[in-house]
Amino acid sequence: MSVSSSLTGRTLIVMPAFNEEEAVGNVVREVKKTLPGTVVLVVDDGSRDATSAVAREAGALVATLPFNLGVGGAMRVGFRYALENGFDNVVQVDSDGQHDPAGVPALLEALDSADLVMGARFAGEGDYRVRGPRQWAMKVFATILSRTSRTRLTDTTSGFRASGPRAVALFAEHYPAEYLGDTIEALVIASRSGLVIRQIPVAMRPRAGGVPSHNPFKAAAYLGRASMALVFAFIRPKSIYRTGSNA
């Protein structure tokens, strides 16, 4: 699927990166080749390697954080940059190569009828699978968040997503930085703020390099952490999500 140059020119690709020197350069080059004219912002989230230098050499803009904030903190930097520099849309793309930039046009096209579009890994594309506690948690959260957002969601923790102008403005101020908040809580914030959420199927690829953020020893903790993220999302007053508030 092709995408118009006017749309890519209004879209900022944000890539959070933590110690991704092995993969980030090739990912940036692939994005720029696949989506000509798109601006790529790599947010170096306190890396201890050459992530920033490799990303710049590949042609990306780079924001370097002094210490590790997590994906949510890095993405808030990206949303604020987009808002302050006149970008209408933000697409989050992993810096490890798992997200295929060929799927970005479909995400952007879906923004015609939505404010936030999820790239769902379990909606008919590819063969990506998870097992154990993470699988159970994902099914529970998909059920809860489908009701909250009034649309069917199958992959509420996907980081491959596109945000339109209303979502960019909201997330520049209120994107959650807590662990898993950038996925689960962000959906609650969006739905409670009246944003329209959709999902489309996407395929995932193996990591191109670096170290996975999850390993089998951490899998057991996933359910508890994700549950806490969901609880915090619902107990926070709805009023704090109004754009322009001081919260």
Helices and strands as residue ranges (DSSP letters): H 5-9, E 11-17, H 24-34, E 39-45, H 51-57, E 61-65, H 71-84, E 89-92, G 101-103, H 104-110, G 111-113, E 116-120, H 132-149, E 161-163, H 165-174, I 181-185, H 186-192, E 197-201, H 216-235, G 238-241
